[in-house]
Amino acid sequence: MKLNLKRPIVFFDLETTGVDTAKDRIVEISMVKVMPNGDEIVRTRRINPQMHIPAEATAVHGITDEDVKDEPTFAQIAKSMSQFIEGCDFGGFNSNRFDLPMLVEEFLRVGVDVDFKNRKFVDVQNIFHKMEQRTLVAAYKFYCDKDLTEAHSAEADTRATYEVLKAQLDRYPELENDIAALAEFSNRGDAVDYAGRITYNEKGEEVFNFGKYKGCKVSEIFQREPSYYDWMMKGDFPLYTKKVITEIRLRDKKF
């Protein structure tokens, strides 16, 4: 089924040095930009992460330090990438929990301001798990009857994700062919900061989703205990999480 698009959507997949969004870096990124008329623009490139790629990561995606030593850094391609994704929604497989937070961190690190607040995020894995409970390889076989022979190749995974979503729309008539509806259905919670450290409660208020103040309003804790804000800013939290808590703190004139 062809996607019903009001604006372009970028399906993307990352290969990285690890799974820590605060410390690890992207080594390969693939994007398939799907236009409302169905045209596709594919961009895939490797990136020099400026750090060692651990053997455990290479075992997953096959990319070594030697493979990326002459590739550009993220800082060198960030502006052109931000232009490529401008005005687009996003789709991916486990992207809401990993790929999106990692991409946001990379942009913040190099000082390129990309506004993700008004985008829609369709996580095909969440749709899959709600419907069938499988992995991407199994999802590709289940929905498309194809073997994903190049799993953990960023472009192969990205194309497979795009195909799976179209097949999901064919299989489940209850899924609305609308990016906003798919984003809402594939969302696994009301995270404020992508990493899920700050979430919304039932009243739409920002609350902590970890630690001793889990469930408590962020603004109230910062008023009562300003040192907690300082601890988070100095701690090993993702840059976007720090940006979010700073916005909350500055919004409250009583801090």
DRENPA-3360 file (N, C-alpha, C; in nm, 2 decimals, always signed):
BEGIN
1 = MKLNLKRP = +0.08/-0.12/+0.00/+0.00/+0.00/+0.00/+0.09/+0.12/+0.00 ~ +0.06/+0.22/-0.09/+0.13/+0.34/-0.09/+0.10/+0.43/+0.03 ~ +0.20/+0.49/+0.09/+0.18/+0.57/+0.21/+0.10/+0.70/+0.17 ~ +0.01/+0.73/+0.25/-0.07/+0.86/+0.23/+0.00/+0.97/+0.30 ~ +0.08/+1.05/+0.23/+0.17/+1.15/+0.29/+0.12/+1.29/+0.26 ~ +0.12/+1.37/+0.37/+0.09/+1.51/+0.35/+0.22/+1.59/+0.33 ~ +0.33/+1.53/+0.38/+0.47/+1.59/+0.36/+0.57/+1.48/+0.36 ~ +0.69/+1.50/+0.31/+0.79/+1.39/+0.30/+0.81/+1.32/+0.44;
9 = IVFFDLET = +0.85/+1.20/+0.43/+0.89/+1.12/+0.55/+1.02/+1.06/+0.52 ~ +1.11/+1.06/+0.62/+1.25/+1.01/+0.60/+1.25/+0.88/+0.69 ~ +1.27/+0.77/+0.62/+1.30/+0.64/+0.69/+1.45/+0.64/+0.71 ~ +1.50/+0.61/+0.83/+1.64/+0.61/+0.85/+1.69/+0.50/+0.95 ~ +1.82/+0.47/+0.94/+1.88/+0.37/+1.03/+2.02/+0.41/+1.05 ~ +2.07/+0.39/+1.17/+2.20/+0.42/+1.21/+2.28/+0.30/+1.25 ~ +2.41/+0.30/+1.21/+2.50/+0.20/+1.27/+2.60/+0.29/+1.36 ~ +2.63/+0.24/+1.48/+2.70/+0.32/+1.57/+2.82/+0.25/+1.64;
17 = TGVDTAKD = +2.89/+0.33/+1.72/+3.00/+0.27/+1.80/+2.95/+0.19/+1.92 ~ +2.82/+0.21/+1.96/+2.76/+0.15/+2.07/+2.62/+0.20/+2.09 ~ +2.56/+0.17/+2.21/+2.42/+0.20/+2.23/+2.40/+0.31/+2.33 ~ +2.50/+0.38/+2.38/+2.49/+0.49/+2.48/+2.48/+0.62/+2.40 ~ +2.36/+0.68/+2.40/+2.34/+0.80/+2.32/+2.43/+0.92/+2.37 ~ +2.47/+0.91/+2.50/+2.55/+1.02/+2.55/+2.70/+1.01/+2.51 ~ +2.74/+0.89/+2.49/+2.89/+0.87/+2.46/+2.92/+0.82/+2.32 ~ +2.83/+0.74/+2.26/+2.86/+0.67/+2.14/+2.83/+0.76/+2.02;
25 = RIVEISMV = +2.88/+0.72/+1.90/+2.87/+0.81/+1.78/+2.82/+0.72/+1.66 ~ +2.78/+0.79/+1.56/+2.73/+0.73/+1.44/+2.85/+0.70/+1.35 ~ +2.84/+0.58/+1.29/+2.95/+0.54/+1.19/+2.89/+0.52/+1.05 ~ +2.76/+0.50/+1.04/+2.69/+0.50/+0.91/+2.55/+0.54/+0.93 ~ +2.50/+0.61/+0.83/+2.36/+0.65/+0.83/+2.30/+0.63/+0.69 ~ +2.18/+0.58/+0.69/+2.11/+0.57/+0.56/+1.97/+0.63/+0.58 ~ +1.93/+0.71/+0.48/+1.80/+0.77/+0.48/+1.73/+0.75/+0.34 ~ +1.60/+0.71/+0.35/+1.52/+0.70/+0.23/+1.41/+0.80/+0.25;
33 = KVMPNGDE = +1.42/+0.91/+0.17/+1.32/+1.02/+0.18/+1.21/+0.99/+0.08 ~ +1.09/+0.97/+0.13/+0.97/+0.94/+0.05/+0.89/+1.06/+0.03 ~ +0.87/+1.10/-0.09/+0.79/+1.22/-0.12/+0.64/+1.19/-0.13 ~ +0.55/+1.29/-0.11/+0.41/+1.26/-0.11/+0.36/+1.20/-0.24 ~ +0.44/+1.22/-0.35/+0.40/+1.15/-0.48/+0.46/+1.01/-0.50 ~ +0.53/+0.97/-0.39/+0.59/+0.83/-0.40/+0.73/+0.83/-0.44 ~ +0.79/+0.94/-0.49/+0.93/+0.94/-0.53/+1.02/+0.92/-0.41 ~ +1.13/+0.85/-0.43/+1.22/+0.82/-0.32/+1.36/+0.88/-0.35;
41 = IVRTRRIN = +1.42/+0.94/-0.25/+1.56/+0.99/-0.26/+1.64/+0.91/-0.15 ~ +1.75/+0.84/-0.19/+1.82/+0.76/-0.10/+1.96/+0.83/-0.07 ~ +1.99/+0.84/+0.05/+2.13/+0.89/+0.09/+2.19/+0.80/+0.20 ~ +2.30/+0.74/+0.16/+2.37/+0.65/+0.26/+2.52/+0.69/+0.26 ~ +2.57/+0.71/+0.38/+2.71/+0.74/+0.39/+2.77/+0.70/+0.53 ~ +2.90/+0.66/+0.52/+2.97/+0.63/+0.64/+3.03/+0.76/+0.70 ~ +3.05/+0.76/+0.83/+3.09/+0.87/+0.91/+3.21/+0.84/+1.00 ~ +3.31/+0.92/+1.00/+3.42/+0.90/+1.10/+3.37/+0.95/+1.23;
49 = PQMHIPAE = +3.36/+0.85/+1.33/+3.31/+0.89/+1.46/+3.41/+0.96/+1.55 ~ +3.53/+0.97/+1.51/+3.64/+1.03/+1.58/+3.66/+0.96/+1.72 ~ +3.63/+0.83/+1.72/+3.66/+0.75/+1.84/+3.67/+0.60/+1.79 ~ +3.73/+0.52/+1.87/+3.75/+0.38/+1.83/+3.61/+0.31/+1.82 ~ +3.60/+0.22/+1.72/+3.48/+0.14/+1.71/+3.51/+0.01/+1.78 ~ +3.44/-0.02/+1.89/+3.47/-0.14/+1.96/+3.44/-0.27/+1.88 ~ +3.51/-0.37/+1.91/+3.50/-0.50/+1.84/+3.36/-0.55/+1.85 ~ +3.29/-0.53/+1.96/+3.15/-0.58/+1.98/+3.06/-0.51/+1.87;
57 = ATAVHGIT = +3.08/-0.38/+1.85/+3.00/-0.30/+1.75/+3.03/-0.35/+1.61 ~ +3.16/-0.37/+1.58/+3.20/-0.42/+1.45/+3.14/-0.56/+1.42 ~ +3.13/-0.64/+1.52/+3.07/-0.77/+1.51/+2.93/-0.76/+1.46 ~ +2.86/-0.65/+1.50/+2.72/-0.63/+1.46/+2.70/-0.58/+1.32 ~ +2.78/-0.47/+1.29/+2.76/-0.41/+1.16/+2.87/-0.42/+1.06 ~ +2.98/-0.48/+1.10/+3.09/-0.51/+1.01/+3.18/-0.39/+0.98 ~ +3.16/-0.27/+1.04/+3.24/-0.15/+1.01/+3.35/-0.13/+1.11 ~ +3.47/-0.11/+1.05/+3.59/-0.10/+1.14/+3.65/+0.04/+1.13;
65 = DEDVKDEP = +3.74/+0.07/+1.22/+3.81/+0.20/+1.22/+3.87/+0.23/+1.08 ~ +3.93/+0.13/+1.02/+3.99/+0.14/+0.89/+3.89/+0.19/+0.78 ~ +3.77/+0.13/+0.80/+3.66/+0.16/+0.70/+3.62/+0.31/+0.70 ~ +3.63/+0.37/+0.81/+3.58/+0.51/+0.82/+3.69/+0.62/+0.84 ~ +3.81/+0.58/+0.84/+3.92/+0.67/+0.87/+3.92/+0.79/+0.78 ~ +3.88/+0.77/+0.65/+3.89/+0.88/+0.55/+3.75/+0.94/+0.52 ~ +3.65/+0.90/+0.60/+3.51/+0.95/+0.58/+3.50/+1.08/+0.66 ~ +3.40/+1.16/+0.62/+3.38/+1.29/+0.69/+3.32/+1.27/+0.83;
73 = TFAQIAKS = +3.34/+1.37/+0.91/+3.29/+1.37/+1.05/+3.14/+1.41/+1.04 ~ +3.07/+1.39/+1.15/+2.93/+1.43/+1.15/+2.92/+1.58/+1.13 ~ +3.01/+1.65/+1.20/+3.01/+1.80/+1.19/+3.02/+1.85/+1.04 ~ +3.09/+1.77/+0.96/+3.11/+1.81/+0.82/+2.99/+1.79/+0.73 ~ +2.90/+1.70/+0.78/+2.78/+1.68/+0.69/+2.65/+1.72/+0.76 ~ +2.66/+1.77/+0.88/+2.54/+1.80/+0.96/+2.45/+1.91/+0.89 ~ +2.51/+2.01/+0.84/+2.42/+2.12/+0.78/+2.35/+2.07/+0.65 ~ +2.42/+1.99/+0.57/+2.35/+1.94/+0.45/+2.25/+1.84/+0.49;
81 = MSQFIEGC = +2.27/+1.76/+0.59/+2.18/+1.66/+0.64/+2.05/+1.73/+0.70 ~ +2.08/+1.84/+0.77/+1.96/+1.91/+0.83/+1.88/+1.97/+0.72 ~ +1.94/+2.01/+0.61/+1.86/+2.06/+0.49/+1.78/+1.95/+0.43 ~ +1.84/+1.83/+0.42/+1.78/+1.71/+0.36/+1.65/+1.67/+0.43 ~ +1.65/+1.68/+0.57/+1.54/+1.63/+0.65/+1.45/+1.75/+0.69 ~ +1.47/+1.87/+0.64/+1.39/+1.98/+0.68/+1.24/+1.96/+0.64 ~ +1.15/+1.98/+0.73/+1.01/+1.97/+0.70/+0.96/+1.83/+0.68 ~ +1.04/+1.73/+0.72/+1.00/+1.59/+0.71/+0.96/+1.52/+0.84;
89 = DFGGFNSN = +0.87/+1.42/+0.83/+0.84/+1.33/+0.94/+0.95/+1.22/+0.93 ~ +0.94/+1.13/+1.03/+1.05/+1.03/+1.04/+0.99/+0.89/+1.06 ~ +1.05/+0.79/+1.01/+1.02/+0.65/+1.03/+1.14/+0.57/+1.05 ~ +1.13/+0.47/+1.13/+1.24/+0.38/+1.16/+1.20/+0.25/+1.24 ~ +1.29/+0.17/+1.27/+1.27/+0.05/+1.34/+1.34/+0.06/+1.47 ~ +1.27/+0.07/+1.58/+1.32/+0.10/+1.72/+1.38/+0.24/+1.72 ~ +1.33/+0.33/+1.63/+1.39/+0.46/+1.61/+1.36/+0.56/+1.72 ~ +1.24/+0.54/+1.78/+1.20/+0.63/+1.89/+1.29/+0.61/+2.01;
97 = RFDLPMLV = +1.33/+0.49/+2.03/+1.41/+0.47/+2.15/+1.56/+0.48/+2.13 ~ +1.61/+0.46/+2.00/+1.75/+0.46/+1.98/+1.80/+0.56/+1.87 ~ +1.76/+0.53/+1.75/+1.81/+0.61/+1.63/+1.78/+0.76/+1.64 ~ +1.66/+0.79/+1.68/+1.62/+0.93/+1.69/+1.70/+1.00/+1.80 ~ +1.70/+0.95/+1.93/+1.78/+1.02/+2.03/+1.93/+1.03/+1.99 ~ +1.98/+0.93/+1.92/+2.12/+0.93/+1.88/+2.15/+1.04/+1.78 ~ +2.06/+1.05/+1.68/+2.07/+1.16/+1.58/+2.06/+1.30/+1.64 ~ +1.96/+1.31/+1.73/+1.94/+1.44/+1.80/+2.07/+1.48/+1.87;
105 = EEFLRVGV = +2.13/+1.39/+1.94/+2.26/+1.41/+2.02/+2.37/+1.46/+1.92 ~ +2.38/+1.39/+1.81/+2.49/+1.43/+1.72/+2.47/+1.57/+1.67 ~ +2.35/+1.61/+1.63/+2.32/+1.75/+1.59/+2.36/+1.85/+1.70 ~ +2.31/+1.82/+1.82/+2.34/+1.91/+1.93/+2.49/+1.92/+1.96 ~ +2.56/+1.81/+1.95/+2.71/+1.81/+1.97/+2.78/+1.91/+1.88 ~ +2.74/+1.92/+1.76/+2.81/+2.00/+1.66/+2.75/+2.14/+1.64 ~ +2.64/+2.17/+1.72/+2.59/+2.30/+1.72/+2.49/+2.33/+1.61 ~ +2.44/+2.23/+1.54/+2.34/+2.25/+1.44/+2.20/+2.23/+1.49;
113 = DVDFKNRK = +2.13/+2.34/+1.49/+1.99/+2.34/+1.55/+1.89/+2.29/+1.46 ~ +1.84/+2.17/+1.49/+1.73/+2.11/+1.41/+1.61/+2.10/+1.50 ~ +1.50/+2.15/+1.46/+1.37/+2.15/+1.54/+1.30/+2.02/+1.51 ~ +1.29/+1.93/+1.60/+1.22/+1.81/+1.58/+1.08/+1.81/+1.65 ~ +1.05/+1.92/+1.71/+0.92/+1.93/+1.79/+0.80/+1.91/+1.71 ~ +0.79/+1.96/+1.59/+0.67/+1.95/+1.51/+0.67/+1.84/+1.41 ~ +0.76/+1.74/+1.43/+0.76/+1.62/+1.34/+0.68/+1.51/+1.39 ~ +0.65/+1.42/+1.31/+0.58/+1.29/+1.35/+0.68/+1.18/+1.34;
121 = FVDVQNIF = +0.68/+1.09/+1.43/+0.78/+0.98/+1.44/+0.70/+0.84/+1.44 ~ +0.72/+0.77/+1.33/+0.66/+0.64/+1.31/+0.76/+0.53/+1.34 ~ +0.74/+0.46/+1.45/+0.83/+0.35/+1.49/+0.77/+0.22/+1.44 ~ +0.82/+0.17/+1.34/+0.76/+0.05/+1.28/+0.78/-0.07/+1.37 ~ +0.88/-0.07/+1.45/+0.90/-0.18/+1.55/+0.79/-0.19/+1.65 ~ +0.74/-0.07/+1.70/+0.63/-0.06/+1.79/+0.50/-0.11/+1.73 ~ +0.48/-0.08/+1.61/+0.36/-0.13/+1.54/+0.37/-0.28/+1.53 ~ +0.49/-0.33/+1.49/+0.51/-0.47/+1.48/+0.49/-0.55/+1.61;
129 = HKMEQRTL = +0.55/-0.49/+1.72/+0.54/-0.56/+1.85/+0.40/-0.56/+1.90 ~ +0.32/-0.45/+1.87/+0.18/-0.45/+1.91/+0.10/-0.55/+1.84 ~ +0.14/-0.58/+1.71/+0.06/-0.66/+1.63/+0.11/-0.81/+1.63 ~ +0.24/-0.83/+1.63/+0.30/-0.96/+1.61/+0.41/-1.01/+1.70 ~ +0.48/-0.92/+1.77/+0.59/-0.96/+1.86/+0.70/-1.03/+1.79 ~ +0.78/-0.95/+1.71/+0.90/-1.01/+1.63/+1.01/-0.91/+1.63 ~ +1.12/-0.95/+1.55/+1.24/-0.87/+1.52/+1.23/-0.82/+1.38 ~ +1.32/-0.73/+1.34/+1.31/-0.68/+1.20/+1.33/-0.79/+1.10;
137 = VAAYKFYC = +1.42/-0.88/+1.12/+1.45/-0.99/+1.02/+1.32/-1.07/+1.01 ~ +1.26/-1.10/+1.13/+1.13/-1.18/+1.12/+1.02/-1.10/+1.06 ~ +1.02/-0.97/+1.09/+0.91/-0.88/+1.04/+0.92/-0.88/+0.89 ~ +1.04/-0.87/+0.84/+1.06/-0.86/+0.69/+1.01/-0.99/+0.63 ~ +1.04/-1.11/+0.69/+1.00/-1.24/+0.64/+0.84/-1.25/+0.65 ~ +0.79/-1.21/+0.77/+0.65/-1.22/+0.80/+0.56/-1.14/+0.70 ~ +0.60/-1.01/+0.69/+0.51/-0.92/+0.61/+0.55/-0.92/+0.46 ~ +0.67/-0.93/+0.43/+0.71/-0.92/+0.29/+0.75/-1.05/+0.22;
145 = DKDLTEAH = +0.76/-1.16/+0.30/+0.80/-1.29/+0.26/+0.94/-1.28/+0.19 ~ +1.03/-1.21/+0.25/+1.16/-1.20/+0.19/+1.26/-1.22/+0.31 ~ +1.38/-1.27/+0.27/+1.49/-1.28/+0.37/+1.58/-1.16/+0.37 ~ +1.60/-1.10/+0.49/+1.69/-0.99/+0.51/+1.83/-1.04/+0.52 ~ +1.89/-1.06/+0.40/+2.02/-1.12/+0.40/+2.14/-1.03/+0.44 ~ +2.11/-0.90/+0.43/+2.21/-0.80/+0.47/+2.17/-0.72/+0.59 ~ +2.12/-0.79/+0.69/+2.08/-0.73/+0.82/+2.20/-0.66/+0.88 ~ +2.17/-0.54/+0.94/+2.27/-0.46/+1.00/+2.36/-0.38/+0.90;
153 = SAEADTRA = +2.31/-0.38/+0.77/+2.36/-0.29/+0.68/+2.26/-0.18/+0.68 ~ +2.30/-0.05/+0.71/+2.21/+0.06/+0.73/+2.11/+0.07/+0.62 ~ +2.15/+0.06/+0.49/+2.06/+0.08/+0.38/+1.96/-0.03/+0.37 ~ +2.01/-0.16/+0.39/+1.92/-0.27/+0.38/+1.82/-0.27/+0.49 ~ +1.86/-0.23/+0.61/+1.76/-0.22/+0.72/+1.66/-0.11/+0.70 ~ +1.71/+0.00/+0.64/+1.62/+0.12/+0.62/+1.52/+0.08/+0.51 ~ +1.56/+0.02/+0.40/+1.47/-0.02/+0.30/+1.37/-0.12/+0.35 ~ +1.42/-0.22/+0.43/+1.33/-0.32/+0.48/+1.22/-0.26/+0.57;
161 = TYEVLKAQ = +1.26/-0.16/+0.65/+1.17/-0.09/+0.74/+1.06/-0.02/+0.66 ~ +1.09/+0.04/+0.56/+1.00/+0.11/+0.47/+0.90/+0.01/+0.41 ~ +0.95/-0.10/+0.36/+0.87/-0.20/+0.30/+0.77/-0.27/+0.40 ~ +0.83/-0.29/+0.52/+0.74/-0.35/+0.63/+0.63/-0.26/+0.66 ~ +0.65/-0.13/+0.67/+0.54/-0.04/+0.71/+0.43/-0.04/+0.60 ~ +0.47/-0.04/+0.47/+0.37/-0.05/+0.37/+0.29/-0.18/+0.37 ~ +0.36/-0.29/+0.40/+0.30/-0.42/+0.41/+0.21/-0.43/+0.54 ~ +0.24/-0.36/+0.64/+0.16/-0.35/+0.76/+0.03/-0.28/+0.73;
169 = LDRYPELE = +0.03/-0.18/+0.65/-0.09/-0.11/+0.61/-0.18/-0.20/+0.53 ~ -0.12/-0.28/+0.45/-0.20/-0.37/+0.36/-0.26/-0.48/+0.45 ~ -0.19/-0.53/+0.55/-0.23/-0.64/+0.64/-0.34/-0.60/+0.74 ~ -0.32/-0.48/+0.80/-0.41/-0.44/+0.91/-0.50/-0.32/+0.86 ~ -0.62/-0.35/+0.82/-0.71/-0.24/+0.78/-0.74/-0.14/+0.89 ~ -0.72/-0.18/+1.02/-0.75/-0.09/+1.13/-0.64/+0.01/+1.15 ~ -0.53/-0.01/+1.08/-0.42/+0.10/+1.08/-0.46/+0.20/+0.98 ~ -0.46/+0.33/+1.03/-0.50/+0.44/+0.94/-0.38/+0.48/+0.86;
177 = NDIAALAE = -0.39/+0.50/+0.73/-0.28/+0.54/+0.64/-0.26/+0.69/+0.65 ~ -0.21/+0.73/+0.77/-0.19/+0.87/+0.80/-0.07/+0.88/+0.89 ~ +0.02/+0.96/+0.86/+0.15/+0.96/+0.94/+0.12/+1.00/+1.08 ~ +0.04/+1.10/+1.10/+0.01/+1.14/+1.24/-0.05/+1.03/+1.32 ~ -0.15/+0.95/+1.26/-0.21/+0.84/+1.33/-0.11/+0.73/+1.35 ~ -0.03/+0.70/+1.26/+0.07/+0.60/+1.27/+0.18/+0.63/+1.38 ~ +0.21/+0.76/+1.38/+0.31/+0.81/+1.49/+0.25/+0.79/+1.63 ~ +0.12/+0.82/+1.64/+0.05/+0.81/+1.77/+0.04/+0.66/+1.81;
185 = FSNRGDAV = +0.01/+0.58/+1.71/-0.01/+0.43/+1.74/+0.13/+0.37/+1.77 ~ +0.23/+0.41/+1.71/+0.36/+0.35/+1.73/+0.44/+0.41/+1.85 ~ +0.38/+0.51/+1.91/+0.45/+0.57/+2.02/+0.43/+0.49/+2.15 ~ +0.54/+0.47/+2.22/+0.54/+0.39/+2.34/+0.53/+0.46/+2.47 ~ +0.49/+0.58/+2.47/+0.48/+0.66/+2.59/+0.49/+0.81/+2.56 ~ +0.48/+0.89/+2.66/+0.48/+1.04/+2.64/+0.62/+1.09/+2.69 ~ +0.72/+1.05/+2.62/+0.86/+1.10/+2.66/+0.87/+1.24/+2.61 ~ +0.93/+1.33/+2.69/+0.96/+1.46/+2.66/+1.10/+1.48/+2.59;
193 = DYAGRITY = +1.19/+1.39/+2.63/+1.33/+1.41/+2.59/+1.38/+1.30/+2.50 ~ +1.30/+1.22/+2.44/+1.34/+1.11/+2.35/+1.41/+0.99/+2.43 ~ +1.50/+1.02/+2.52/+1.56/+0.91/+2.59/+1.47/+0.86/+2.70 ~ +1.36/+0.93/+2.73/+1.26/+0.88/+2.82/+1.29/+0.91/+2.97 ~ +1.39/+1.00/+2.99/+1.42/+1.04/+3.13/+1.31/+1.13/+3.19 ~ +1.25/+1.21/+3.10/+1.14/+1.30/+3.14/+1.02/+1.27/+3.06 ~ +0.91/+1.25/+3.13/+0.78/+1.21/+3.06/+0.67/+1.31/+3.10 ~ +0.56/+1.30/+3.04/+0.44/+1.37/+3.08/+0.35/+1.28/+3.16;
201 = NEKGEEVF = +0.29/+1.34/+3.27/+0.19/+1.27/+3.35/+0.06/+1.29/+3.28 ~ -0.05/+1.23/+3.35/-0.18/+1.24/+3.29/-0.24/+1.38/+3.28 ~ -0.17/+1.48/+3.35/-0.21/+1.62/+3.34/-0.13/+1.70/+3.24 ~ -0.04/+1.63/+3.17/+0.05/+1.69/+3.07/+0.16/+1.77/+3.14 ~ +0.20/+1.73/+3.26/+0.31/+1.80/+3.33/+0.43/+1.71/+3.32 ~ +0.55/+1.78/+3.30/+0.68/+1.71/+3.29/+0.71/+1.65/+3.43 ~ +0.74/+1.52/+3.43/+0.78/+1.45/+3.55/+0.90/+1.36/+3.53 ~ +0.98/+1.33/+3.63/+1.09/+1.25/+3.62/+1.05/+1.10/+3.60;
209 = NFGKYKGC = +1.12/+1.03/+3.52/+1.09/+0.89/+3.49/+1.20/+0.80/+3.54 ~ +1.28/+0.84/+3.63/+1.39/+0.76/+3.69/+1.42/+0.81/+3.83 ~ +1.50/+0.73/+3.90/+1.56/+0.78/+4.02/+1.46/+0.80/+4.14 ~ +1.51/+0.87/+4.24/+1.44/+0.89/+4.36/+1.32/+0.98/+4.35 ~ +1.31/+1.06/+4.24/+1.20/+1.15/+4.22/+1.11/+1.10/+4.11 ~ +1.12/+0.98/+4.07/+1.03/+0.93/+3.97/+0.89/+0.96/+3.99 ~ +0.82/+1.02/+3.89/+0.68/+1.05/+3.91/+0.66/+1.19/+3.96 ~ +0.76/+1.26/+4.01/+0.75/+1.39/+4.07/+0.77/+1.50/+3.96;
217 = KVSEIFQR = +0.70/+1.61/+3.97/+0.71/+1.72/+3.87/+0.85/+1.78/+3.87 ~ +0.91/+1.79/+3.75/+1.04/+1.84/+3.74/+1.05/+1.98/+3.79 ~ +0.96/+2.07/+3.76/+0.97/+2.21/+3.81/+0.96/+2.22/+3.96 ~ +0.88/+2.14/+4.02/+0.87/+2.14/+4.17/+1.00/+2.10/+4.24 ~ +1.06/+1.99/+4.18/+1.19/+1.94/+4.24/+1.30/+2.04/+4.22 ~ +1.31/+2.11/+4.10/+1.41/+2.21/+4.08/+1.39/+2.33/+4.17 ~ +1.27/+2.36/+4.20/+1.24/+2.48/+4.29/+1.29/+2.44/+4.44 ~ +1.25/+2.32/+4.47/+1.28/+2.27/+4.61/+1.43/+2.23/+4.63;
225 = EPSYYDWM = +1.49/+2.18/+4.52/+1.62/+2.12/+4.53/+1.70/+2.16/+4.41 ~ +1.75/+2.29/+4.39/+1.82/+2.33/+4.28/+1.94/+2.25/+4.25 ~ +2.00/+2.19/+4.35/+2.12/+2.11/+4.33/+2.10/+1.99/+4.24 ~ +1.97/+1.94/+4.24/+1.94/+1.83/+4.15/+1.95/+1.86/+4.00 ~ +1.92/+1.98/+3.97/+1.94/+2.03/+3.83/+2.09/+2.03/+3.80 ~ +2.16/+2.09/+3.89/+2.31/+2.10/+3.87/+2.37/+1.96/+3.86 ~ +2.32/+1.86/+3.94/+2.37/+1.73/+3.93/+2.34/+1.66/+3.79 ~ +2.22/+1.69/+3.74/+2.19/+1.63/+3.61/+2.27/+1.70/+3.50;
233 = MKGDFPLY = +2.29/+1.83/+3.51/+2.37/+1.90/+3.41/+2.51/+1.85/+3.40 ~ +2.57/+1.82/+3.52/+2.70/+1.77/+3.53/+2.71/+1.62/+3.50 ~ +2.60/+1.55/+3.51/+2.60/+1.41/+3.49/+2.61/+1.36/+3.35 ~ +2.61/+1.23/+3.34/+2.62/+1.16/+3.21/+2.48/+1.14/+3.14 ~ +2.41/+1.25/+3.12/+2.28/+1.25/+3.06/+2.29/+1.30/+2.92 ~ +2.21/+1.25/+2.83/+2.21/+1.30/+2.69/+2.20/+1.45/+2.68 ~ +2.26/+1.51/+2.58/+2.25/+1.66/+2.57/+2.11/+1.71/+2.55 ~ +2.03/+1.63/+2.48/+1.89/+1.67/+2.46/+1.81/+1.67/+2.59;
241 = TKKVITEI = +1.84/+1.57/+2.68/+1.78/+1.57/+2.81/+1.81/+1.70/+2.89 ~ +1.94/+1.74/+2.88/+1.99/+1.86/+2.95/+1.92/+1.98/+2.89 ~ +1.90/+1.98/+2.76/+1.83/+2.09/+2.70/+1.69/+2.10/+2.75 ~ +1.62/+1.99/+2.76/+1.48/+1.99/+2.81/+1.47/+2.04/+2.95 ~ +1.55/+1.99/+3.04/+1.54/+2.03/+3.18/+1.58/+2.18/+3.20 ~ +1.67/+2.23/+3.11/+1.71/+2.37/+3.11/+1.59/+2.46/+3.07 ~ +1.52/+2.41/+2.97/+1.40/+2.49/+2.92/+1.29/+2.49/+3.03 ~ +1.28/+2.38/+3.10/+1.18/+2.37/+3.21/+1.22/+2.47/+3.32;
249 = RLRDKKF = +1.35/+2.47/+3.36/+1.40/+2.55/+3.47/+1.38/+2.70/+3.43 ~ +1.42/+2.73/+3.31/+1.41/+2.87/+3.27/+1.26/+2.92/+3.25 ~ +1.18/+2.83/+3.23/+1.03/+2.87/+3.21/+0.97/+2.91/+3.34 ~ +1.02/+2.85/+3.45/+0.97/+2.88/+3.58/+1.05/+2.99/+3.65 ~ +0.99/+3.11/+3.66/+1.06/+3.22/+3.71/+1.10/+3.22/+3.85 ~ +1.05/+3.11/+3.92/+1.07/+3.10/+4.07/+1.20/+3.03/+4.10 ~ +1.27/+2.97/+3.99/+1.39/+2.89/+4.02/+1.50/+2.98/+4.08;
% end
